[in-house]
Amino acid sequence: MDEVTLRPAVDDDAEALVAFWAFAGENESRPTDRPEMITALLAHDPSALLLATVDGEIVGTVIAGWDGWRAHLYRLAVRPDHRRRGLGRLLVERAEERLRALGAGRFDAMVLEGNELGDASWRAAGYTRQDNWRRWVRPSGG
Ligand SMILES: CC(C)(COP(=O)(O)OP(=O)(O)OC[C@H]1O[C@@H](n2cnc3c(N)ncnc32)[C@H](O)[C@@H]1OP(=O)(O)O)[C@@H](O)C(=O)NCCC(=O)NCCS
């Protein structure tokens, strides 16, 4: 693998992150990312968004969200030319370490139906699919 650096995202990464996710992320059936969503996340929890970079460029991301009750993993994405080298697995492991240290007893990830890369990756990381729950949503209007 190329020399990969892992670090928390900062506000200055916001534009590059939006561009990265548009290219490398799972983008169906969710609101479009905006830079201010990232700065709001970092204001709430400065260590929540973990980046992998190579030569200063973003090649991977994961959000390890902890609200004091639940631990959610979001935005797991690896740039296509860096996939299948263990980077996704590494990001998940680091995110889990953070969440465990914060007190999480369980981790969860939402995967869009039919996302085979997501399914394979979470399964490989030891996650199992729950078929007895459905997410219910309503736009906030905000
Ligand atoms: C999902 C994703 C982050 C995986 O990143 P990655 O760096 O390629 O993952 P890894 O190399 O760490 O793979 C870990 C394991 O996941 C499984 N896996 C990952 N990609 C796979 C594929 N294309 N086919 C089959 N298994 C796969 C394998 O078991 C793999 O272990 P192995 O390589 O030792 O066989 C990447 O494919 C991606 O960015 N996809 C688009 C965004 C997305 O769908 N994210 C998930 C949202 S829920």
The ligand as an ORCA input file, in Angstrom:
! r2SCAN-3c Opt
* xyz 0 1
  C     -16.824     -0.450      0.921
  C     -15.423      0.092      0.702
  C     -15.186      1.268      1.647
  C     -14.408     -1.012      1.026
  O     -13.096     -0.440      1.007
  P     -11.800     -1.309      0.684
  O     -10.622     -0.497      1.098
  O     -11.837     -1.796     -0.700
  O     -12.003     -2.534      1.687
  P     -10.876     -3.564      2.177
  O      -9.799     -3.676      1.149
  O     -10.458     -3.206      3.552
  O     -11.699     -4.915      2.204
  C     -12.059     -5.556      3.427
  C     -12.844     -6.804      3.084
  O     -14.136     -6.451      2.590
  C     -14.522     -7.387      1.580
  N     -14.607     -6.681      0.294
  C     -14.302     -5.392      0.031
  N     -14.518     -5.094     -1.256
  C     -14.967     -6.219     -1.837
  C     -15.355     -6.565     -3.159
  N     -15.294     -5.655     -4.159
  N     -15.761     -7.832     -3.403
  C     -15.813     -8.742     -2.414
  N     -15.426     -8.495     -1.138
  C     -15.035     -7.254     -0.857
  C     -13.433     -8.438      1.528
  O     -13.765     -9.474      2.448
  C     -12.234     -7.652      2.019
  O     -11.222     -8.460      2.572
  P     -10.138     -9.166      1.600
  O      -9.657     -8.105      0.630
  O      -9.088     -9.639      2.553
  O     -10.877    -10.251      0.877
  C     -15.216      0.539     -0.775
  O     -15.560     -0.512     -1.633
  C     -16.050      1.760     -1.150
  O     -15.633      2.899     -0.922
  N     -17.233      1.527     -1.745
  C     -18.110      2.647     -2.188
  C     -18.733      3.358     -1.000
  C     -19.576      2.386     -0.182
  O     -20.413      1.687     -0.697
  N     -19.323      2.400      1.147
  C     -20.052      1.565      2.078
  C     -21.226      2.305      2.582
  S     -22.220      1.260      3.630
*
